[in-house]
Amino acid sequence: MIDIRKNIGKMDRRILVRSVTRTIDTYGAPAKAWTTLFNAWAIREEASSAANQEQQTTNRVIYPGSYTYYMHYRSGVTEAMRLVDDEKVYNILSVDPDERKMFLRINVDKALETASDIVDITGITVDRTDITVDSGVYTADQA
């Protein structure tokens, strides 16, 4: 972990923190959208070669290529949110405030969307896990 107080000038990454909103679309299907809660300056640190191995953190697996972000403390940031940096979307794996609640350490890995999670069709985000069509229910694999 880096000493943020000595490296405050290295906060050169403008990040967005987003939360999910689950709703029902006009067709009655579940839909989810990611809403930006706030933006902040942060430091990004790539996992070291020793730590760049698959590892377990807060009941999730961190894969090689993961990053750690350091930013000023902000309450309410959780693992259910996402972080966006340079138009790349990351899942938040863990949020660790320092002992004085001055800074947050946020571990992330790249968000991978699959057809069974979200499909974006002309600007409309639709949850495709189950789709009701006339007389049957189809999964994303069948659609």
Number of C-alpha atoms within 10 A of each C-alpha: 7 10 8 19 9 8 10 15 10 12 17 12 16 13 22 20 21 21 19 14 10 12 14 12 14 8 7 10 15 17 18 18 16 14 14 15 12 11 14 14 17 26 21 20 14 14 16 12 9 6 14 15 14 12 11 11 11 10 8 10 12 21 17 17 16 21 20 21 21 25 21 18 16 13 9 8 19 15 16 12 19 24 24 18 15 9 9 10 19 20 20 23 23 19 19 15 17 11 8 7 12 13 18 23 22 23 25 23 20 19 14 9 9 10 14 13 13 17 18 11 8 6 7 11 16 20 22 22 18 16 18 13 9 6 6 7 13 14 13 17 10 8 12
